[in-house]
Amino acid sequence: MTDNSSKSKFIERGAYKGKGLAVFTSGGDSQGMNAAVRAVVRMGIYLGCKVYFIKEGYQGMVDGEDNIVEANWSSVSCIIHKGGTIIGSARCQDFRERPGRLKAAKNLVDRGINHLVVIGGDGSLTGADLFRQEWSSLLDELLSSGQITPELREKNKNLQIVGLVGSIDNDFCGTDMTIGTDSALHRIIEAIDAIVSTAYSHQRTFIMEVMGRHCGYLAIVAALTTEADYVFIPESPPPGDWKKRLCDKLEQERAAGQRLNIIIVAEGAIDRNGVAITAEQVKKVVVDNLHQDTRITVLGHVQRGGNPSAFDRVLEGYVMAVIHIGAPACGMNAAVRSFVRNCIYRGDTVIGIHDGLEGLLAGNVKKMAWADVTGWVGQGGAYLGTKRSLPTNKLDQVAKRLTEYGIQALLIIGGFEGYQSGLMFAENRDKYEAFRIPIMVIPSTISNNVPGTEFSLGCDTALNEITEICDRIRQSAQGTKRRVFVIETMGGYCGYLATLAGLAGGADAAYIHEEKFTIKELQEDVYHMAAKMSEGVQRGLILRNEKASDNYNTEFIYRLYSEEGKGLFSARMNILGHMQQGGSPTPFDRNLGTKMAAKAVDWIVCQLKSNMVNGKPNCTDPNTACLLGVLKRQYKCTPLSVLKDETNFDKRIPKEQWWLKLRPLLRILAKHDSAYQEEGMYLTVEEHAQADNLYG
């Protein structure tokens, strides 16, 4: 990898040399805390700070001594994938009182620490804010009692604090997602997915109690992404007689042939009178009124998480079609389910086109019913079937089929091929009347290479899968002395997967097509790896995007590390292949697919109402053929014609890719001082090996 212009946007290495910085975790633990600790330590070292761990949270700050220790680069090796917090967390009564905070201030000043990073929940951050407000008076008290000198008082007069919210409940203002929330959703959904099979076998009703005393985020998102039948949350007490509404809904679903029901209850759920709604109470309602076999599962710390059925309606509405074009990706099924049920609920007819454009031309289409998509939300792949075929030279046949089936709107869920197909349809509206319908593209590809969106459906699952596989590969080598793993990821010419998986997995390097590299950079990275190995690091991880270079392929890089690392470390190679597409979609992809499809229905209906001529859609404006993307945390519909100018069709990637700005961060977190020696000061691999043999 080579330097590029984006690196200049980061603060210069060593800019804060000599500053004292400490990181600690406080309150309840949440998954992801260790990853945050790792990033703080390594970024602090990169900036030249003297970085400290404060063990056991505020208690360690008050007690001092061995609870405040200096951290180095190796201190945070191999922790990024671990749950909990390696530096411990504890409730601290002492810090609630001023004498305790005075002791904490003295311990920090003694070590020159006036920059703190606190990772915790509401109580932890509130305590940090109080500490900051009192800091000046605490120093004055230490000075007046002779515990610190005037020089120390002046040097440490300002206390800088940064808070990172670690809470599985996602219950803090100022952030869309707190550290630990996504992992908690994973645990909840894994548990529900496991229970569904047994519930289906025995026609049971399962009541799942999830965490959330004051915040129903976990409950509501879990309900959306697991096809739950009912959900109770504290923020939105159920209206009217919730007991009757619940029983009516469960009865309707059993009458329609549904064999199982899932009810999710947040631990803080209440009714309109503020009275608690508990899992036991819900069970009693179901058993007493419906006599259903009902079980309760309280997930607890494992998380560390009346209208008539539309199925029974027969209404005349629009005829909408949904099709996959491109490779399968997790989240596709969740999107189809959401689209089908939202349309049916409105009274529209939904045509499911199987096996992509080839299926359309072959007449492999089917009217979709409510029950047809039951159980789809948690399934990977694409149940409708998908093909990569483009409509090139077949536009007349496609138009004929759309007319034959009376399709008035088309939703394309797919990758770069889906985007291209939608663009072709829109560009040929003058020639074919059948394409003058609302056309919506939902980008769905693990490569995340479609313009008009920062996140494609399926890429989150792929990243989780790659990260988990890398963790397993490294863990498989426990007990093996010093080993480097060279792993190839998918993505075509797009290096998104390699880069983001490198950040998430703590990779030492990630080679991609967008950032050119030469044999010189490869050789330097081998030297850096050797330096880290000689300092005690046991595992190395190198990622390579499948099309990073025609000549420096994965086999070449593996052989390079194998040859140059002789005597110091061994190397292994893995090509992940289609494992990256994942088994079950992550909560993020389930949620994203569900919401995007629902928004697609609203958009399509709006376009149809605005562009009907003599009872037929007549969409000619570019704004009636759009891609629905996620840009700056907001959903945005962008005309396909606009995106054409933003696309590199030769490499099948957007001309501008936001994640490239993260590349400098990957290198910063992967390297340390010994890896940035002045030119000519590198030790050879042989010299490292000799030093290692000499000093054991």
FIVEXZA-113189 format. One record per residue (C-alpha): x, y, z. Coordinates in steps of 0.25 Angstrom, whole numbers. Each point is the difference from the previous one (the first is absolute). Example, Ala and Ser with C-alpha at 12.3 -4.5 7.8 and 13.67 -1.06 7.14 Angstrom:
REM residues 2
+-------+-------+-------+
|     x |     y |     z |
+-------+-------+-------+
|    49 |   -18 |    31 |
|     6 |    14 |    -2 |
+-------+-------+-------+
//
This chain:
REM residues 696
+-------+-------+-------+
|     x |     y |     z |
+-------+-------+-------+
|     0 |     0 |     0 |
|     5 |    14 |    -3 |
|    -3 |    14 |     5 |
|   -11 |     7 |    -6 |
|    -6 |    14 |     2 |
|   -11 |    -4 |    10 |
|    11 |    -3 |    10 |
|     3 |    14 |     2 |
|   -14 |     2 |     6 |
|     5 |    -7 |    13 |
|     7 |     7 |    11 |
|    15 |    -2 |    -2 |
|     7 |   -11 |     7 |
|     6 |     4 |    13 |
|    -7 |    13 |     0 |
|    -4 |    -2 |    15 |
|    13 |    -6 |     5 |
|     1 |    -1 |    15 |
|   -14 |     3 |     3 |
|    -6 |   -10 |    10 |
|   -13 |    -7 |    -4 |
|    -7 |   -11 |     7 |
|   -12 |    -9 |    -4 |
|    -9 |    -7 |     9 |
|   -14 |    -8 |    -1 |
|   -11 |     2 |    11 |
|   -13 |    -5 |     3 |
|    -6 |   -12 |    -7 |
|     8 |    -6 |   -11 |
|    -4 |    -1 |   -14 |
|     6 |    -7 |   -12 |
|     9 |     9 |    -8 |
|     7 |     7 |    12 |
|    13 |    -8 |    -3 |
|     0 |     5 |   -14 |
|    -2 |    14 |     5 |
|    11 |    -1 |    10 |
|     9 |    -6 |   -10 |
|    -2 |    12 |   -10 |
|     2 |    10 |    11 |
|    13 |    -6 |     4 |
|     6 |    -1 |   -14 |
|    -5 |    13 |    -4 |
|     6 |     7 |    12 |
|    13 |    -7 |    -2 |
|     0 |     5 |   -15 |
|    -2 |    14 |     5 |
|    11 |    -1 |    10 |
|    -8 |    -1 |    13 |
|     4 |    -8 |    12 |
|   -12 |    -9 |     1 |
|    -5 |    -6 |    13 |
|   -10 |   -11 |     3 |
|    -9 |     3 |    13 |
|    -4 |   -13 |     4 |
|   -14 |    -3 |     7 |
|    -6 |    13 |    -4 |
|    -1 |    12 |     9 |
|     3 |    -9 |    12 |
|    14 |    -2 |    -6 |
|     1 |    15 |    -2 |
|    -2 |     2 |    15 |
|     8 |   -11 |     5 |
|    12 |     3 |   -10 |
|    13 |    -8 |     2 |
|     0 |   -12 |    -9 |
|   -14 |     3 |    -6 |
|     6 |    11 |    -8 |
|    11 |    -6 |   -10 |
|     6 |     4 |   -12 |
|    -5 |    -7 |   -13 |
|     9 |    -3 |   -12 |
|    -3 |    -5 |   -14 |
|     0 |   -15 |     4 |
|    -9 |     3 |    12 |
|   -12 |     0 |   -10 |
|     4 |   -11 |   -10 |
|   -11 |   -11 |    -2 |
|   -11 |     7 |     8 |
|    -8 |     6 |   -11 |
|    -9 |   -12 |    -1 |
|    -2 |    -3 |    15 |
|   -13 |     4 |     7 |
|     0 |     7 |    14 |
|    11 |     9 |     3 |
|    15 |    -5 |     3 |
|     3 |    12 |     9 |
|   -12 |    -3 |     9 |
|   -12 |     8 |     5 |
|    -6 |     3 |    13 |
|   -10 |     8 |     7 |
|     6 |    10 |     9 |
|    -6 |     6 |    13 |
|    12 |     8 |     3 |
|     0 |     8 |   -13 |
|   -14 |     5 |     4 |
|     6 |     8 |    11 |
|     9 |    12 |    -1 |
|    12 |    -7 |     9 |
|     0 |   -11 |   -10 |
|     1 |     9 |   -12 |
|    11 |     8 |     7 |
|     8 |   -13 |     1 |
|    -3 |    -3 |   -15 |
|     5 |    14 |    -4 |
|    13 |    -2 |     8 |
|     3 |   -14 |    -7 |
|    -2 |     6 |   -13 |
|     9 |    13 |     2 |
|    11 |    -9 |     6 |
|     1 |    -7 |   -13 |
|    -2 |    12 |    -9 |
|   -14 |    -4 |    -5 |
|    -9 |    11 |    -4 |
|    -7 |    -7 |   -12 |
|   -11 |   -11 |     3 |
|    -8 |    -9 |    -9 |
|   -11 |    -6 |     8 |
|    -8 |   -11 |    -6 |
|   -13 |    -3 |     7 |
|   -15 |     3 |     1 |
|    -8 |    12 |     6 |
|     5 |    -1 |    14 |
|    15 |    -1 |    -5 |
|    -1 |    12 |    -9 |
|    -8 |     8 |    11 |
|    11 |    -3 |    10 |
|    11 |     5 |   -10 |
|    -8 |    13 |    -3 |
|     0 |     3 |    15 |
|    15 |    -4 |     1 |
|     3 |    10 |   -11 |
|    -9 |    11 |     7 |
|     7 |    -2 |    13 |
|    14 |    -2 |    -6 |
|     5 |    15 |     3 |
|    -5 |     0 |    14 |
|     6 |   -14 |     3 |
|    14 |     4 |    -5 |
|    -1 |    13 |     9 |
|    -3 |    -9 |    12 |
|    11 |    -9 |    -3 |
|     9 |    12 |    -1 |
|    -4 |     6 |    13 |
|     2 |   -13 |     7 |
|    14 |    -1 |    -6 |
|    -3 |   -13 |    -7 |
|     4 |     7 |   -14 |
|    10 |    11 |    -4 |
|    -4 |    13 |    -7 |
|     7 |    -5 |   -12 |
|    -9 |   -13 |    -1 |
|   -12 |     9 |     3 |
|     3 |     8 |   -12 |
|     4 |   -11 |    -9 |
|   -13 |    -8 |     2 |
|    -9 |    12 |     1 |
|    -9 |    -5 |   -11 |
|    -7 |   -14 |     0 |
|    -4 |    -5 |   -14 |
|   -10 |   -11 |     0 |
|    -7 |    -8 |   -11 |
|   -11 |    -9 |     3 |
|    -3 |   -13 |    -9 |
|   -14 |    -5 |     3 |
|     1 |   -15 |     4 |
|   -15 |    -5 |     2 |
|    -7 |   -12 |    -7 |
|   -14 |     8 |     2 |
|     4 |    11 |   -10 |
|    -6 |    10 |    10 |
|     9 |    12 |    -1 |
|    -2 |    13 |    -7 |
|    10 |     5 |   -10 |
|     3 |   -13 |    -7 |
|    -8 |    -9 |   -10 |
|     6 |   -12 |     6 |
|     7 |    -3 |    13 |
|    12 |   -10 |     1 |
|    -6 |   -14 |     3 |
|   -14 |     2 |    -6 |
|     3 |    -7 |   -13 |
|     6 |   -12 |     7 |
|   -12 |    -1 |    10 |
|    -9 |     0 |   -12 |
|     8 |   -12 |    -6 |
|    -1 |    -8 |    13 |
|   -15 |     3 |     1 |
|    -3 |    -4 |   -15 |
|     9 |   -12 |     2 |
|    -8 |    -5 |    11 |
|   -14 |     3 |    -7 |
|     5 |    -7 |   -12 |
|     4 |   -12 |     8 |
|   -13 |     0 |     7 |
|    -9 |     1 |   -12 |
|     3 |   -14 |    -5 |
|    -5 |    -6 |    12 |
|   -12 |     9 |     2 |
|    -4 |    -3 |   -14 |
|     1 |   -15 |     2 |
|    -9 |     0 |    12 |
|    -9 |    12 |    -4 |
|     5 |     8 |    12 |
|    -1 |    15 |     4 |
|    13 |     5 |     5 |
|     1 |    12 |     9 |
|    14 |     6 |    -1 |
|     4 |    10 |    11 |
|    12 |    10 |    -4 |
|     7 |    11 |     7 |
|    -5 |    14 |    -1 |
|    -5 |     6 |    13 |
|    -2 |    14 |    -6 |
|     3 |    -2 |   -14 |
|    -7 |   -10 |   -10 |
|    10 |     0 |   -11 |
|     5 |   -14 |     1 |
|   -14 |    -5 |     1 |
|    -6 |     8 |   -12 |
|    12 |    -3 |    -9 |
|     0 |   -15 |     4 |
|   -15 |     0 |    -3 |
|     2 |     6 |   -14 |
|    11 |   -10 |    -3 |
|    -5 |   -13 |     5 |
|   -15 |     1 |    -5 |
|    -5 |     1 |    14 |
|   -15 |     1 |     2 |
|    -1 |    10 |    11 |
|    10 |     9 |     8 |
|    -2 |     8 |    13 |
|    10 |    11 |     2 |
|     0 |    11 |    11 |
|     0 |    12 |    -9 |
|   -13 |    -4 |    -7 |
|   -10 |    -7 |     9 |
|   -11 |    -8 |    -7 |
|   -13 |     8 |    -3 |
|   -13 |    -5 |     5 |
|    -3 |   -14 |     5 |
|    14 |    -6 |    -4 |
|    -4 |   -14 |     6 |
|   -11 |    -1 |   -10 |
|     8 |     6 |   -12 |
|    11 |   -10 |     3 |
|    -9 |   -12 |     0 |
|    -8 |     4 |   -12 |
|    13 |     2 |    -8 |
|     5 |   -14 |     5 |
|   -13 |    -7 |    -4 |
|     0 |     6 |   -14 |
|    14 |    -5 |    -3 |
|    -3 |   -14 |     5 |
|   -13 |     0 |    -8 |
|     8 |     4 |   -12 |
|     9 |   -12 |     2 |
|    12 |     6 |     8 |
|     6 |   -10 |    10 |
|     8 |     8 |     9 |
|    -1 |    14 |     6 |
|    11 |     9 |     6 |
|    -3 |    11 |    10 |
|    12 |     9 |     4 |
|    -1 |     7 |    13 |
|    10 |    11 |     5 |
|     3 |    -1 |    15 |
|    -6 |    14 |     2 |
|   -13 |    -1 |    -8 |
|   -12 |     7 |     6 |
|   -14 |     2 |    -4 |
|    -7 |    13 |    -1 |
|    -2 |     2 |    15 |
|    15 |    -2 |     3 |
|    -2 |   -15 |     5 |
|    10 |   -10 |    -4 |
|    -2 |   -10 |   -11 |
|     8 |   -12 |     3 |
|     3 |   -13 |    -7 |
|    -7 |    -8 |    10 |
|   -13 |     9 |    -1 |
|     0 |    -1 |   -15 |
|     2 |   -15 |     1 |
|   -12 |    -1 |     9 |
|    -9 |     8 |   -10 |
|     4 |    -9 |   -11 |
|    -2 |   -13 |     8 |
|   -13 |     4 |     7 |
|    -7 |     5 |   -13 |
|     6 |    -8 |   -11 |
|     5 |   -13 |     7 |
|    13 |     0 |    -8 |
|    12 |    -7 |     4 |
|     8 |    12 |     4 |
|    15 |     2 |     5 |
|     8 |    11 |     6 |
|    15 |     2 |    -3 |
|     7 |    11 |     8 |
|    12 |     3 |    -8 |
|     6 |     9 |    11 |
|    15 |     2 |    -1 |
|     1 |    -9 |   -12 |
|    -2 |    12 |    -8 |
|    12 |     7 |     5 |
|   -23 |     3 |    -7 |
|  -106 |     9 |   -34 |
|    -1 |     3 |   -15 |
|    -4 |   -12 |    -9 |
|    12 |    -7 |    -6 |
|     4 |     5 |   -14 |
|     0 |   -15 |    -4 |
|   -15 |     0 |     1 |
|    -2 |    13 |    -9 |
|    -4 |    -1 |   -15 |
|     2 |    14 |    -5 |
|     4 |     6 |   -14 |
|    12 |     8 |     0 |
|    13 |     2 |    -8 |
|     8 |   -12 |    -6 |
|    14 |     1 |     4 |
|    11 |    -9 |    -3 |
|    13 |    -4 |     8 |
|    13 |    -6 |    -6 |
|    14 |    -3 |     4 |
|    11 |     3 |   -10 |
|    14 |    -3 |     4 |
|     7 |    -9 |    10 |
|    -7 |    -5 |    13 |
|     2 |     8 |    13 |
|    -6 |    -1 |    14 |
|   -11 |    10 |     2 |
|    -7 |    -3 |   -14 |
|   -10 |    -9 |     6 |
|    -4 |    10 |    11 |
|    -2 |    11 |   -10 |
|    -9 |    -9 |    -9 |
|    -8 |    -4 |    12 |
|    -2 |    15 |     5 |
|    -3 |     4 |   -15 |
|   -10 |   -11 |    -2 |
|    -8 |     2 |    14 |
|     0 |    15 |    -1 |
|    -6 |    -1 |   -14 |
|   -10 |   -10 |     4 |
|    -4 |     8 |    12 |
|    -3 |    12 |    -9 |
|    -8 |    -9 |    -9 |
|    10 |    -1 |   -12 |
|     4 |   -13 |    -8 |
|    14 |    -4 |     1 |
|     7 |    -8 |   -11 |
|    12 |    -8 |     4 |
|    10 |    -2 |   -12 |
|     8 |   -12 |     3 |
|    15 |    -2 |    -5 |
|     2 |    14 |    -5 |
|    -2 |     5 |   -14 |
|     2 |   -14 |    -5 |
|   -12 |    -4 |     8 |
|    -9 |    11 |    -5 |
|     3 |    -3 |   -14 |
|    -3 |   -15 |     3 |
|   -13 |     4 |     7 |
|     5 |    -5 |    13 |
|    -9 |    10 |     8 |
|   -10 |    -1 |    11 |
|   -10 |     8 |     8 |
|     5 |     1 |    14 |
|    -9 |    -2 |    12 |
|     2 |     4 |    15 |
|     4 |   -14 |     4 |
|     9 |    -2 |   -12 |
|    11 |     9 |     8 |
|    -2 |    -6 |    14 |
|    14 |    -3 |     6 |
|     8 |     8 |   -11 |
|     5 |    11 |     9 |
|    11 |    -8 |     7 |
|     4 |    -9 |   -13 |
|    13 |     3 |    -8 |
|     1 |    -1 |   -15 |
|   -12 |     4 |    -9 |
|   -13 |    -9 |     0 |
|    -5 |     7 |   -13 |
|    13 |    -5 |    -6 |
|     9 |    10 |    -7 |
|     9 |     0 |   -13 |
|    11 |    10 |    -4 |
|    -6 |     1 |   -15 |
|    -2 |    14 |    -5 |
|   -11 |     4 |   -10 |
|    10 |     4 |   -11 |
|    -6 |    -4 |   -13 |
|   -12 |    -5 |     7 |
|    -7 |    13 |     3 |
|   -12 |    -3 |   -10 |
|    -2 |   -14 |     7 |
|     0 |     6 |    14 |
|   -10 |    11 |    -4 |
|    -9 |   -10 |    -6 |
|     0 |    -8 |    12 |
|    -3 |    12 |     9 |
|   -12 |     4 |    -8 |
|    -5 |   -15 |    -1 |
|     0 |     0 |    15 |
|    -6 |    14 |     2 |
|    11 |     4 |     9 |
|    -1 |    15 |     4 |
|    12 |     1 |     9 |
|    13 |    -7 |     1 |
|     9 |    -2 |    12 |
|    14 |    -5 |    -3 |
|     8 |    -6 |    12 |
|    14 |    -3 |    -4 |
|    14 |     5 |    -2 |
|     8 |     7 |   -11 |
|    -8 |    -8 |   -11 |
|   -13 |     4 |     7 |
|     4 |    15 |    -1 |
|     5 |    -2 |   -15 |
|   -13 |    -7 |    -4 |
|    -9 |    11 |     7 |
|     8 |    11 |    -8 |
|    -2 |    -8 |   -13 |
|   -15 |     0 |     2 |
|     0 |    15 |     4 |
|     8 |     3 |   -13 |
|    -9 |    -7 |    -9 |
|   -13 |     6 |     5 |
|    -2 |     7 |   -13 |
|     1 |   -13 |    -8 |
|    -8 |    -9 |     9 |
|   -12 |     5 |     7 |
|     0 |   -12 |    10 |
|    12 |     7 |     6 |
|    -8 |    12 |     4 |
|    -3 |    -5 |    13 |
|     6 |     4 |    14 |
|    14 |    -8 |     1 |
|     6 |    -1 |    13 |
|    14 |    -6 |     3 |
|     4 |    -5 |    14 |
|    15 |    -2 |     0 |
|     3 |   -14 |     5 |
|    14 |    -5 |    -1 |
|    11 |    -5 |     9 |
|    10 |     8 |    -8 |
|    -6 |    14 |     4 |
|     3 |     5 |   -14 |
|   -13 |     6 |    -5 |
|     0 |    16 |    -1 |
|   -10 |     8 |     7 |
|     1 |    -7 |    14 |
|    10 |    -2 |    11 |
|    -5 |   -13 |     4 |
|    -6 |   -11 |    -9 |
|    -9 |   -11 |     6 |
|     9 |   -12 |     3 |
|    13 |     7 |     2 |
|    -1 |     0 |    16 |
|    -3 |   -15 |     0 |
|    12 |    -2 |    -9 |
|     9 |     8 |     9 |
|    -5 |    -7 |    12 |
|     3 |   -13 |    -7 |
|    14 |     3 |    -4 |
|     4 |     6 |    14 |
|    -6 |   -13 |     7 |
|     8 |    -9 |   -10 |
|    13 |     8 |     2 |
|    -2 |    -1 |    15 |
|    -2 |   -15 |    -1 |
|    12 |    -2 |    -9 |
|     9 |     8 |    10 |
|    -6 |    -8 |    11 |
|     3 |   -13 |    -7 |
|    15 |     3 |     1 |
|     0 |     1 |    15 |
|    13 |    -6 |     6 |
|     7 |     2 |   -14 |
|    12 |     9 |     1 |
|    -2 |    13 |    -8 |
|    -8 |    -2 |   -13 |
|    -5 |    10 |   -11 |
|   -13 |    -3 |    -7 |
|    -2 |     5 |   -14 |
|   -15 |     1 |    -3 |
|    -7 |     3 |   -13 |
|   -14 |     7 |     0 |
|   -10 |     2 |   -11 |
|    -5 |    13 |    -5 |
|     4 |     1 |   -15 |
|     8 |    13 |    -2 |
|    -6 |     6 |    13 |
|     8 |    -1 |    12 |
|   -11 |     3 |    10 |
|     0 |   -14 |     6 |
|    15 |    -1 |     2 |
|     1 |    14 |     6 |
|   -11 |    -1 |    10 |
|     3 |   -14 |     4 |
|    14 |     4 |     2 |
|    -5 |    11 |    10 |
|    -9 |    -9 |     7 |
|     9 |   -12 |     0 |
|    13 |     7 |     4 |
|     7 |    -3 |   -13 |
|    15 |     4 |    -2 |
|    -3 |     4 |   -14 |
|   -11 |     0 |   -11 |
|     4 |     1 |   -15 |
|   -11 |     5 |    -9 |
|    -1 |     4 |   -15 |
|    -3 |    15 |     3 |
|    13 |     2 |     8 |
|    11 |    -4 |    -9 |
|    12 |    -7 |     6 |
|    14 |    -5 |    -4 |
|    10 |   -11 |     4 |
|     6 |    11 |     8 |
|   -12 |     2 |     9 |
|    -2 |   -15 |     1 |
|    14 |    -2 |     5 |
|    -1 |    12 |    10 |
|   -13 |    -7 |     5 |
|     8 |   -13 |     2 |
|    11 |     8 |     8 |
|   -11 |     6 |     9 |
|    -6 |   -14 |     2 |
|    14 |    -5 |     4 |
|     1 |    12 |    10 |
|   -13 |    -3 |     7 |
|     3 |   -15 |     1 |
|    14 |     3 |     7 |
|    -8 |     9 |    10 |
|    -9 |   -11 |     4 |
|   -12 |     0 |   -10 |
|    -3 |   -15 |    -3 |
|   -10 |     2 |   -12 |
|     0 |     8 |   -12 |
|   -12 |     2 |   -10 |
|     1 |     5 |   -14 |
|   -12 |     2 |    -9 |
|     0 |     1 |   -15 |
|   -12 |     4 |    -9 |
|    -2 |   -10 |   -11 |
|     3 |    10 |   -11 |
|    10 |     8 |     8 |
|    11 |    -2 |   -11 |
|     1 |    -9 |   -12 |
|    15 |    -4 |     3 |
|     1 |     1 |    16 |
|   -11 |   -11 |     2 |
|    -3 |    -7 |    13 |
|     9 |   -11 |    -3 |
|    12 |    10 |    -3 |
|    -2 |     7 |    13 |
|    -1 |   -13 |     8 |
|    13 |    -5 |    -6 |
|     7 |    14 |     3 |
|    -4 |    -1 |    14 |
|     4 |   -15 |     1 |
|    14 |     3 |    -6 |
|     3 |    13 |     7 |
|    -5 |    -5 |    13 |
|     9 |   -12 |     1 |
|     5 |    -2 |    14 |
|    -9 |    10 |     6 |
|   -15 |    -4 |    -4 |
|    -7 |    -9 |    -9 |
|   -11 |     3 |    -9 |
|   -14 |    -6 |    -5 |
|    -9 |     4 |   -11 |
|   -16 |     0 |     0 |
|    -9 |     4 |   -12 |
|   -14 |     2 |     7 |
|    -8 |    -1 |   -13 |
|   -15 |    -1 |     1 |
|     0 |    -2 |    15 |
|     0 |    15 |     1 |
|   -14 |     1 |    -5 |
|    -4 |    -5 |    14 |
|   -10 |   -10 |     5 |
|   -11 |     8 |     8 |
|    -1 |    16 |    -2 |
|     5 |     9 |    11 |
|   -10 |     8 |     8 |
|     5 |    12 |    -8 |
|    -3 |    -6 |   -13 |
|   -13 |    -6 |     4 |
|    -4 |    14 |     5 |
|     5 |     7 |   -12 |
|    -7 |    -9 |   -10 |
|   -13 |     1 |     8 |
|     0 |    15 |     0 |
|     5 |     3 |   -14 |
|   -10 |    -9 |    -6 |
|   -11 |     7 |     8 |
|     5 |    14 |    -5 |
|     0 |    -6 |   -14 |
|   -14 |    -3 |     1 |
|    -4 |    14 |     4 |
|     9 |     6 |   -11 |
|    -6 |    -9 |   -11 |
|   -14 |     4 |     5 |
|     3 |    15 |     0 |
|     6 |    -2 |   -15 |
|   -12 |    -7 |    -5 |
|   -10 |    10 |     6 |
|     7 |    11 |    -7 |
|     2 |    -6 |   -13 |
|   -12 |    -8 |    -4 |
|    -6 |     3 |   -14 |
|   -13 |    -6 |    -4 |
|     2 |   -11 |    11 |
|    14 |    -3 |    -4 |
|    13 |     4 |     5 |
|     8 |    10 |    -9 |
|    13 |     3 |     8 |
|    10 |     8 |    -9 |
|     7 |     9 |    10 |
|    13 |    -5 |     5 |
|    -5 |     1 |    14 |
|    -9 |   -12 |    -2 |
|    12 |   -10 |    -2 |
|     9 |     1 |    13 |
|     9 |    -7 |     9 |
|    -3 |     0 |    15 |
|    13 |     2 |     7 |
|     5 |     3 |    14 |
|     8 |    13 |     0 |
|     5 |     7 |    13 |
|   -10 |    -8 |     8 |
|   -12 |     4 |    -8 |
|    -8 |    -8 |   -11 |
|     1 |     7 |   -13 |
|    -6 |    -3 |   -14 |
|    10 |     4 |   -11 |
|    -4 |    -1 |   -15 |
|     7 |   -10 |    -7 |
|     4 |     9 |   -11 |
|     7 |     9 |    10 |
|     8 |   -12 |     5 |
|     5 |    -3 |   -14 |
|    10 |    11 |     1 |
|     5 |    -5 |    13 |
|     3 |   -14 |    -4 |
|    13 |    -6 |    -5 |
|    -7 |   -11 |    -9 |
|    13 |    -6 |    -4 |
|     4 |    -4 |    15 |
|   -15 |    -1 |     4 |
|     2 |    10 |    12 |
|    -4 |    14 |     4 |
|    10 |    11 |    -4 |
|    -1 |     5 |    14 |
|     1 |   -10 |    12 |
|    -2 |     6 |    14 |
|     7 |   -12 |     7 |
|    13 |     4 |    -7 |
|     2 |    10 |    11 |
|     1 |   -11 |    10 |
|    13 |    -5 |    -6 |
|     9 |     8 |     8 |
|    -6 |    -4 |    13 |
|     2 |   -15 |    -4 |
|    15 |     3 |    -1 |
|     1 |     8 |    12 |
|    -7 |   -11 |     9 |
|     9 |   -11 |    -7 |
|    13 |     7 |     2 |
|     8 |     6 |    11 |
|    13 |     7 |     3 |
|     9 |   -12 |    -3 |
|    -6 |    -1 |   -14 |
|     3 |    14 |    -3 |
|    15 |     1 |     1 |
|     7 |    10 |    -8 |
|     4 |    -4 |   -14 |
|    12 |    -9 |     0 |
|    -2 |    -4 |    15 |
|    -8 |   -13 |    -3 |
|     5 |   -13 |     5 |
|     0 |   -11 |    -9 |
|    -9 |   -12 |     2 |
|    13 |    -8 |     2 |
|     5 |    10 |    11 |
|   -14 |    -1 |     7 |
|     1 |   -15 |     0 |
|    14 |     1 |     6 |
|    -4 |     9 |    11 |
|   -12 |    -9 |     3 |
|     9 |   -12 |     1 |
|    10 |     8 |     9 |
|   -10 |     5 |    10 |
|   -10 |   -11 |    -1 |
+-------+-------+-------+
//
